[in-house]
Amino acid sequence: MHGKMCAGREQFGDFMRFFHISDLHIGKQLYYYSLRDSQQAILHEIIDKVREYRPDAVLVAGDIYDKAAPSGEAYELFDAFLNQFADIVPAVPLLIIAGNHDNALRLKYASAFLERHQIYISVLPPVEEEEYLKKVTLRDKYGEVNFYLLPYMRPGYVRHLFAEGAVRDENSAVAAVLAREAIDTSKRNVLLSHQFYVAGGRRPETCDSEITAILAGGIGGVDVSCLKPFDYAALGHIHGAQSVGEPHIRYSGTPLKYSVSEERHQKAITLVTMEEKGAPVRWEPIPLKPLYDVYSIQGTLRDVIDRAGKGVCDDFVSITLTDEESLYRPKDQLSEHYAHILEVKVDNRRSREQLAQDSCETESLEPMAAFRDFYQQMNGEPLSEEQENVMRRVIADVASGEV
Ligand SMILES: [Mn+2]
């Protein structure tokens, strides 16, 4: 499974350059809105950047789809992306791992066929004694660069491969899987991985579009100390671009803002440059421009409407109105100027008094009680018994880390 030399890199010099992206979450919705157009546009933009920069490879570090059972529309988007990718001449290898949102067998579909087009997909860690991580080897003038594909994994996937008690949690599981690989550290090595990495207990910065941020305690942290054999770790799972512990251990972040909490993120492709073994690995962001932006706006109804400018603003906006007097159907007025309103909140003297009162009444709620309140507020009716049972199961699954 050796990649081919890529022609056309002369213009950039003969060292390895690759794109690192992750967390596409194809099929994701933002509140009630489909992100289909935004996702289609960003996938096009990524293809355009590949044509423009001609990297030696493109790495996608997990969470291709948003759901384990993607919609037909989501499949269509990714199918079109793969087709456009395969049209690029000369071919650029595409390396993909499954994330926690992906269903391994669904993502694996047609992967043997796709490999003929240098599209390498790995969906599970080794599960049999004789299995090892998928490895793709590319070359530049300094020799081989080995790319190891480690899909998202939980301890239970691999526990049986090791001595009893050796795999206790995510940290020991990932470390054990990497330690059984024969990694030649005289060569350059790159890892693709989709886990929650921490550096000596320091956790990466999270935002609202990651489930891990919701889970108190952040179970499943993997310490970066097990990444020593790698000259670059192309990580996925955390949605804000950042390094963990060391500069070359890096989350690329999502290509699009998937929550208002990401409004100040500059979403980008990470362009990684590797020269000879031991030379510092460099990376730089290639900024991506979304079709529609995601942000919050605060002000009086008049201000907020003025800020939409002429015509209708298509960005996804969370609006906070600060008017002290009560307004006549503010949402209807705003809808004439904003096509994608995520929410309309009020922040004035009255709402703050109300909030102060509420926070005296409600201590921190346990998850089921919090959801019951939330559902009642959103829908104006209580949860049915059946819904309550479903939600209890979901909360139990989340708590046990099965999501
Ligand atoms: Mn993700």
Boltz pocket constraint, residues with backbone or C-beta under 6 A from the ligand:
constraints:
  - pocket:
      binder: B
      contacts: [[A, 23], [A, 25], [A, 62], [A, 63], [A, 99], [A, 101], [A, 209], [A, 210], [A, 237], [A, 238]]
      max_distance: 6.0
